[in-house]
Amino acid sequence: MPELASHTDKHGHAVAIGDEVRILSIRMDPDIDDDEREMFEFMRGSICEIERFDAEGRAWVSMWWSTGEGNATTSVGLAPNEMERVTSHLPPQAPVR
């Protein structure tokens, strides 16, 4: 029997490094500064590639920005309920329940 995926999206679909996910929500610290809050809010609805997973199972994605001072990047770790898979590099499998 194949091993079940250890990382999933909101719908229970397996996700892996290189998959593209849509950011549904981002949990933010209430003390975050306004500039950072604005960048995170803008990321909602965006499609980003999973770069890595951390020890807590969050999927890390990044988004590049063009600013008046050059380029900037914002990275965020997403919990399964904060993303949905758009494209996958994994072989097809049934959702994990």
Contacts in CASP RR format, 6 or more apart in sequence:
PFRMAT RR
TARGET T0000
AUTHOR 0000-0000-0000
METHOD contacts of the structure
MODEL  1
MPELASHTDKHGHAVAIGDEVRILSIRMDPDIDDDEREMFEFMRGSICEI
ERFDAEGRAWVSMWWSTGEGNATTSVGLAPNEMERVTSHLPPQAPVR
2 93 0 8 1.000
4 14 0 8 1.000
4 93 0 8 1.000
4 96 0 8 1.000
5 14 0 8 1.000
5 15 0 8 1.000
5 16 0 8 1.000
5 90 0 8 1.000
5 93 0 8 1.000
5 96 0 8 1.000
7 14 0 8 1.000
7 15 0 8 1.000
7 16 0 8 1.000
7 53 0 8 1.000
7 57 0 8 1.000
7 59 0 8 1.000
7 80 0 8 1.000
8 14 0 8 1.000
8 15 0 8 1.000
8 80 0 8 1.000
8 95 0 8 1.000
8 96 0 8 1.000
9 15 0 8 1.000
9 21 0 8 1.000
9 80 0 8 1.000
9 83 0 8 1.000
9 84 0 8 1.000
9 85 0 8 1.000
10 24 0 8 1.000
10 80 0 8 1.000
10 81 0 8 1.000
10 82 0 8 1.000
10 83 0 8 1.000
10 84 0 8 1.000
11 84 0 8 1.000
11 85 0 8 1.000
11 95 0 8 1.000
12 80 0 8 1.000
12 95 0 8 1.000
12 96 0 8 1.000
12 97 0 8 1.000
13 84 0 8 1.000
13 85 0 8 1.000
13 88 0 8 1.000
13 95 0 8 1.000
13 96 0 8 1.000
14 85 0 8 1.000
14 88 0 8 1.000
14 90 0 8 1.000
14 93 0 8 1.000
14 95 0 8 1.000
14 96 0 8 1.000
15 21 0 8 1.000
15 50 0 8 1.000
15 59 0 8 1.000
15 83 0 8 1.000
15 85 0 8 1.000
15 88 0 8 1.000
15 90 0 8 1.000
16 50 0 8 1.000
16 88 0 8 1.000
16 89 0 8 1.000
16 90 0 8 1.000
17 50 0 8 1.000
17 51 0 8 1.000
17 52 0 8 1.000
17 53 0 8 1.000
18 49 0 8 1.000
18 50 0 8 1.000
18 51 0 8 1.000
18 89 0 8 1.000
19 49 0 8 1.000
19 50 0 8 1.000
19 85 0 8 1.000
19 86 0 8 1.000
19 87 0 8 1.000
19 88 0 8 1.000
19 89 0 8 1.000
19 90 0 8 1.000
20 47 0 8 1.000
20 48 0 8 1.000
20 49 0 8 1.000
20 50 0 8 1.000
20 85 0 8 1.000
20 86 0 8 1.000
20 87 0 8 1.000
21 47 0 8 1.000
21 48 0 8 1.000
21 49 0 8 1.000
21 50 0 8 1.000
21 59 0 8 1.000
21 61 0 8 1.000
21 78 0 8 1.000
21 83 0 8 1.000
21 84 0 8 1.000
21 85 0 8 1.000
21 86 0 8 1.000
22 45 0 8 1.000
22 46 0 8 1.000
22 47 0 8 1.000
22 83 0 8 1.000
22 84 0 8 1.000
22 86 0 8 1.000
23 43 0 8 1.000
23 44 0 8 1.000
23 45 0 8 1.000
23 46 0 8 1.000
23 47 0 8 1.000
23 48 0 8 1.000
23 61 0 8 1.000
23 76 0 8 1.000
23 78 0 8 1.000
23 82 0 8 1.000
23 83 0 8 1.000
24 44 0 8 1.000
24 45 0 8 1.000
24 81 0 8 1.000
24 82 0 8 1.000
24 83 0 8 1.000
24 84 0 8 1.000
25 44 0 8 1.000
25 81 0 8 1.000
25 82 0 8 1.000
26 40 0 8 1.000
26 41 0 8 1.000
26 43 0 8 1.000
26 44 0 8 1.000
26 76 0 8 1.000
26 78 0 8 1.000
26 82 0 8 1.000
27 79 0 8 1.000
27 82 0 8 1.000
28 37 0 8 1.000
28 40 0 8 1.000
32 40 0 8 1.000
36 74 0 8 1.000
39 63 0 8 1.000
39 65 0 8 1.000
39 74 0 8 1.000
40 74 0 8 1.000
40 76 0 8 1.000
43 63 0 8 1.000
43 74 0 8 1.000
43 76 0 8 1.000
46 63 0 8 1.000
47 86 0 8 1.000
48 61 0 8 1.000
48 62 0 8 1.000
48 63 0 8 1.000
49 61 0 8 1.000
50 59 0 8 1.000
50 60 0 8 1.000
50 61 0 8 1.000
51 60 0 8 1.000
51 61 0 8 1.000
51 62 0 8 1.000
51 75 0 8 1.000
52 59 0 8 1.000
52 60 0 8 1.000
53 59 0 8 1.000
53 60 0 8 1.000
54 60 0 8 1.000
54 77 0 8 1.000
57 79 0 8 1.000
58 77 0 8 1.000
58 78 0 8 1.000
58 79 0 8 1.000
59 77 0 8 1.000
59 78 0 8 1.000
59 83 0 8 1.000
60 75 0 8 1.000
60 76 0 8 1.000
60 77 0 8 1.000
60 78 0 8 1.000
61 75 0 8 1.000
61 76 0 8 1.000
61 77 0 8 1.000
61 78 0 8 1.000
62 73 0 8 1.000
62 74 0 8 1.000
62 75 0 8 1.000
62 76 0 8 1.000
63 73 0 8 1.000
63 74 0 8 1.000
63 75 0 8 1.000
64 71 0 8 1.000
64 72 0 8 1.000
64 73 0 8 1.000
65 71 0 8 1.000
65 72 0 8 1.000
65 73 0 8 1.000
65 74 0 8 1.000
END
